Amino acid sequence: MEEMTKLIEEVETTLAPFFKDIEKTALINQEKVLDAFHHVKATESDLQGSTGYGYDDFGRDHLEEIYAHTFKAEDALVRPQIISGTHAITLALQSTLKYGDELLYITGSPYDTLLEVIGVNGNGIESLKEHGVHYNEVKLNNGKIDIPSVLSAINEKTKVVAIQRSKGYDQRPSIPVDEIEEAIDTIKTQHPNVIIFVDNCYGEFVEDKEPIEVGADLIAGSLIKNPGGGLAKIGGYIAGRKDLIERCGYRLTAPGIGKEAGASLNSLQEMYQGFFLAPHVVSQSLKGALFTSLLLEKLNMKTTPKYNVKRTDLIQTVQFETKEQMISFCQSIQHASPINAHFSPEPSYMPGYEDDVIMAAGTFVQGSSIELSADGPIRPPYEAYVQGGLTYEHVKLAVTRAVTQLRKQNLI
């Protein structure tokens, strides 16, 4: 134990200047959010919510203005009826792509769940493919967007160019906002009418800019990830051009109704407060990710990205030699959770995934990715994706206990 205490002290000494940088970014983003609240003149009555059709729900409308103002978008759709990040992305793609159009992903293959939405995997029912949308993708070149290949791939049918900011369950690097900006500038110069969509999941408030600020037309994400601040119990958002958000609203409800309806019920107070807390909570998660990276590196474990690499999302990948190591690590994270700590997760089938997945997430909100979790598909290379953490202290305790348990079992 004394050896581990000394090691942790060394880790935190090394990380101190990097933590300062994270705090600077959090301050910039906190000011953006605060200014957005002031811009819409948020009031106590905005937190009350609505029932039934949800007509004249000013709290809902003001929350969407806050999101739009913060992300520098023309409009936003922020609803509890959007059940996940995948749902938000699906709405955005279904709203902008019609029969004969092409969707071009320029960051390689998207998440497993999106492959079913597109129609690459699964039974194809209600997929984009079933509705006549063509699909193509351009792989990354040495971990970066291959702009020349992207320009060659764009054709007269290409309607939407999609960028997945976070690595997801993949071995590639995540894509920083400045690299997204370079790609957008080049594409828009030659193809100004192409819609640039960015899957922003896990990326909100990690950097001091969001994709809309560098030219993206549309972004989407989940409220049980970064922007919910750990308080939102459900919900997703889409932000961007006003005409595109109008289409998304019609897809979410019905043509002619759109954003005008949709009861917020009892969700607004948590959505407002969670969004206000989000810049700080994200900073806590980022500090935890850096701690995880450097501690495991010092224990000769494989983990990416390195602690001193610029971050654009929350995800820390930990690679194991065997599935037994991976399962033990994830179970230890579960045992250090505030909820369901006495359970031991086992790999099992999850909708949308080709392989069994182990999911350690003893969270206050089911599946919340802004709370500490460790999960991944059971397939070589055996990689767990560690993300989130409402407080740095919790991440520190959980990861320390996980590596201690691996040592006890002689797995490292």
N, C-alpha and C positions, 0 to 999 in steps of 0.2 A: 504493500500500500504506500509505503514511504517513497518507493521508486516511482510509482505512478504520480504521486503528488508533485514530485520534483519535475517529472516530465511535463505535467500540465502547466507548471509555472514557466518552464522554458517556452512552451507553445504560446502562452498568453503574452509573454514578453516580446516574442517575435511578431505577434499579431497586433500589438498595440497601435502602430502607425496605420495599419490597414483598417482597424476599427475606427480610427479617427476619420478616414476617408468615407467610410460607410455612414458615419454620423453627419458629415457634411452633406451628403446626398439626401439623407433623410430630412434634413432641415430645409433644403430646397424644395423637396416634394411636399413637406408639411405646409410650407407657405403657399404652394399652388392650391392645395386642398382648402386651406383656410380662406384664401382669397375667393375661391369658388363659392364657398358657403356665404361669404359676405356679398358676392355678386348677385346671388339670387335672393338675398335677405331671408335666409332660412329662419323659420319661426317654430315655436313649440307646437302649433297646430299642424305643421307639416308632418309631424311624427305619428299622427293618429291613424291614418290608413282609411280604407274604404271597403265596402262590401258590394255584392251584386255585380252589376255591370261595371262599376268603378268609374262612372262618368264624373267629371269635375273633381278628380282626385289631384288636388294641387300639390300635395306632398310628394306623390309619385312623379308629377311633372317637374317639380323643383329638383328632385333627386337626379332626374335625367339631365337637367340643366347643369347641375353640379358636375356630373361625370363629363359632359360635353366641354364645359369650361376648363376643367382640370386637364383633360386630354387634348385640348385645343381642337376639338371637333365642332362641326356645325350642328350636330344633333346626336342624341344617344337614345338607346332603348335599354332600360334597366328594369327587369321584371322577375318576380318570384316564379312566374310561369315558365321561364327558361330554366330548365332543371340541371344543366351542367355546361361545362365548357364545350363538350362535343355538340350539345344541342344548340348552343349559341353559334358555333362555327357552321353547323348544318343549316340553320336559318339564314345565315349570311350567304352561303353558297347557293342554296335553293332560290333565294330571292334575286340573285344576280345572274344565274346561269339558266338558259332555256334550251329547248331542243336544237341540236346542231352546234351549240357553243362548245368551246374547249376550255377546260380547267388545266392550268399548267402550274404544278408545284415546282419551285426552283430550289428547294432545300432537300431534295431527295424524297423518299417515301414519308408520308405523314404518320401520325400515331396509328396503332392497330385499329382503334375504333373508327378513325376516319376512313380507313381502307374499306370498311363495310358501307359507310355513307357514300363513298364514291362508286363502289361496286366492284372493286378489285378482289375483295374477299367476301365471304358470306353468301347468302342465298340471293342477293340482288334485289330483294323486294323493296320498293320505294327508294332505291338508290339513285344517284344521279345518272348512272349508266342506263338504268331502266327507263329513265325519262329522256334518253337520247343525248346526254351530255358526254362529250369525248374527254378523255383524260390522258395527260402526258406528264412526265416529270424529268427534271434535270438534276443529276447527282452533283453533290458538292465536289470541288476540286481541292484536295488537301485541306478539307474542313472549311472552305470558303465558297461563297456563291460564285459559280462559274459564269460570269457575265457574258463572255463571247458565245458560249454554248446556249445560254438563255436567249440571246438575241437571234441566234440561228433557229431556235425551236419555235419562237413566236410566229404565228401565221395568221391568215385572215379570219380563221375561226376562233383564235385565242381571245376569250372574253375576260377571263380572270387569271391573273398571275398571283399565286399564293405563296406566302413565306411563313414557315413555322419557326418562330423565334427560339423556342426551347427545343432541346434535343429529344425530349420524350424518352421512350424506351429504345434508345439508339446509342451507338458508340461515337457519334459525331459530336463536334463542339456545338454549343448554342451560338446563335447569331447576334452579335452586338448591334446596337441601334445605328452606329456610324457605318457599319457594313451594309445594313438595310438601306440607309440613306444613299450610299453609293450606287447600289443596285437600282433603286427607284429612280434616281436622277438619270441614269443611263437608259433605262427602259422607257421612261416618259419622254425623253428627248426624241426617240425614234418611234414610239407608239403611244402618243398622248392619250388615246381613248381607252387603252387597256385599264381595267380596274385592278388596283393593287390591294390585295387583302392580306392582312397579317394576323396570324393566330398569336395572340398576345399572352396566352396562358403562362403563368409562372413568372412573367416579366414585369408586371406593373410595379412601378416605384423602385425598381432595382437600379436603374440609371436615372439621370436627371432629365431625360427626354423620353417621350413615348413615340411610337411609329407614326402617328398622325402628324406630329411636328416635323417629320422629315419626308412627308409627301404621300404616306399611305392613304388610300381612299376609305378603308374600312378596317376596323380591328374588332376582335371579340375575345371574351374571356369569361371566367367563372367567378361568382361571388364567394364560393367556398375555397377559393385560392386567394391570391394577394389582396384584391380590392375589398373583400369582405372583412378584413381585419380580424378574423377569428370569431366575429359576432354574428354575421349573416348566416342564417340556417339553410338558405337555399337561394338560388338566383343566378342569373347571368346577365351579361351586358354586350351590346354591340354599339360602337361609336364610329362616326365618320361623316361623309357627305350627307346633306339633308335628304336629297332625292333617293339615296340608297337606303337610308334609315326608314324612309316612308315605305319603301318596298318591303323591308324586313318587318315592319309593323303589320302590313297587310298579310304577310306570310304567317306571322305569329297568331293573329286573330282571324280576320277575314277581309277581303277587298271591300273598301268603303267604310270599314270600321277602324282598322289599324290601331294607332297609338291612343285613340280616344277612349278606348275601353280596356278593361283589365284591372280587376280589384287588387289592391295591395294588401288587403286583410290586416294582419298584425305584424307585417314584416318591416315596415319603414323605419322604426326606431333603431332596429339592429343594423339595417343597411346604412342609414345615415351615420350612426356612431362608428360602425365598423370601417366605413370609408374614411372617416376622420382619423381613426387610429392606424389605418393601413400603412402609411409611410414608416411609422415607428415599428410596427410589428414586422414589416418586411426587413427592416434593419436588424432586428433581433434574429430573424431567420438567417440572414446573410452572415452575421457574426458566427452563428452556429455552424453554418456550412464551412466557413474558413477554419474553425476549430476542428471540425470533423476531418477536413482535408489534411491539415498539418499533423494532428495527433496520429492518424492512421499511417501517414507517410513515415513518421518517426518509428512506427512499429513494423515497418517494412511491408505494409499493405499497399495494394494498388488502388489509387483513387484519383478521379479527375472531376473538375479541373484542379490544378494546383492552387494553393492558398494565395499566391501572389499574381494570379491571372485575373484580368478584368472580368467582372461578372455581368451577365445580362439576364440571369434567371436564378431561381433558388436551388436548382437541383445539383446534388453532389452524388456522383456515381462511385460506388465501391465495388471493386471486382474481387471475386473469390475463385480459388482453385477448384472447389467442389461445391455441389449443391448443399451438402451438409453444413459447410461453413456459412453459406448464404442464409439458410433456414435458421440456423442458430443465432446469427446476428439479428435478423429481423424479429425473431421471437424475443430476444433481449430488449429490443426497442419497445416492443409491446409491453413487456414486463415492467418497463420504466415509464409507462404512460399513466396519466391520471385516471382514465376510464378503462375498464376491462383489463386491468393489468394482470389479473389472475388467469387470463386465457392465453393459450399458445396457438397462434395462427399456423395453419398448414396450407401448402399449395393446393389450389383447387381451380375449377373452371370459373371464368368470369366472362359475362357477355361481351362480345367484341374482340376477344383475344384468342389467338390460335393456340397458345400454350397455357398450361396451368400457371396461375399467378399467386404469389404469396403477398399478403397485404397486412402489414403491421401498422395499425392506426387506432390506438386507444384514445379517440378524440371526443370532444364534446359535441361536435357535429359530424355525423356519419360521413366518412370519406373525405373530410376536410383536408386539403393539401397545404393550407397555411399553418395547420397544426402539425406537430412532428409526426412523420410517418416514414416507413421504409418498405419499399415494395419492388416487385419486378417479376417478369416471366421466368419460369424455370427452364432456361435453355442456355447452352454455352454461347458466349462466355457468360459465366454466372455473375450477373451484376444486379446489385440492389440500388435503388434510387432513393437516396435519403433527402428529404425536403421538409421545409417548414420549421416551425417552432415559435410558439407565442412569446417565449422568453428565451434569451440566450442561456440563462442558468439551467433551464430544463434540458436543452440540447446537450449542454456540457455534462450534466448528470447522466443522461440516457446513453450517450455515446461512450462515456467512461465505463459505465456498467456493462455495456455490450462487449467491449474489448476485454474487460476483466473476465467475463464469462467465457469468451473464446479461449482465453489463456488457461482457465481452469479445465476446460475440455480438451486441452492440448490441440486445438484447431489452428492456433497461430503460434 
